[in-house]
Every structure is written in C-alpha cells, then in structure tokens.
Amino acid sequence: MPPYSALIPLLMKAAHQNLSLTEEELDKAESSVSELTTRAETAEKEAEEAQRATKVFEEALYKEQEKGETLEKELDDLKTAHHELEEKYADAESKLQNEDYEERIEDLELQNEELTNQTTDLEAKNDEANRKLKMLEDDLFKAETNSDSFESK
C-alpha cells in the first residue's frame, strides 16, 4: 500500500485540473449568458418597435374606418336625396303638360345630373377608402405577426 503522502501531490494535481475545467466551464457559461442577454435585449427592443408600429397602424386603421363610415353615411344621404329628387322629377314630369313647366323640368334634370355626379364621386371616394382600409388591415396583420414573432424569441 503506497504511503498517503505520495497520493497528496496526485490528488492536488487532479483537483487543480478539475478546478481548471470548472473555471473554463464557468467562463463559457458567463459568455453564453452574456450573449443570450444581448439577444434578449435586442429581441425586446424589436418587439417594442413592432408594438409601436402596430399601434400606429391600429390608429390609422381606426381613422380610416371612421372616414369610411362618414363617407358611407354621406353616400347614403346623397342616394336618398337623389332618389327623392328622381321621385319629384317623375311626379313633376307626369303633372307637367304645359310649356311653362319646361324650365322647371330642365332645372330638375340639372339637379338630378349634379346629384348623380356627386353620388359617383362619393362612391369612388368610398371605394378608395375601402381599398386603403384593406391595405391598413393587411399592414396591421403583418405588424402583429412580426410582433408575435419577436415576442416568441
């Protein structure tokens, strides 16, 4: 059996090697923690930016929806006025048999044409607002998808 005093240097050498390995592992772990912390901070910043972009898109979408609702109401009002005018025109036309009323018919025709043009213009504006609204909804969906992607990192 070897004396214990001969084992002490061997045990010290093994302990020193084990300590060196543990320090290397600690250095690697600290490096990994630092890298993961940096990645997490970057992902957090990107998520915050995506959330801000999402909020901007939501606000723009809300404004466009309000604008679309206003245009739709105006369009409905003009359609109602146009319909009423057409009814008045039809009534006037059926009642008019005298030359004195020809001028009134021309005025009503001009008003009818004017309301038709206004209706056409509002329909075009409504179509444009709906197109913009669709684009904003698509952009919002993309922003939310990006935000979800960044949050999951």
Salt bridges, closest charged atoms under 4 A:
GLU35 OE2 - ARG39 NH2 2.76
ASP77 OD2 - LYS73 NZ 3.24
GLU86 OE2 - HIS82 NE2 3.46
GLU87 OE2 - HIS83 NE2 2.59
GLU123 OE2 - LYS79 NZ 3.89
GLU128 OE2 - ARG131 NH2 2.39
ASP138 OD1 - LYS134 NZ 2.98
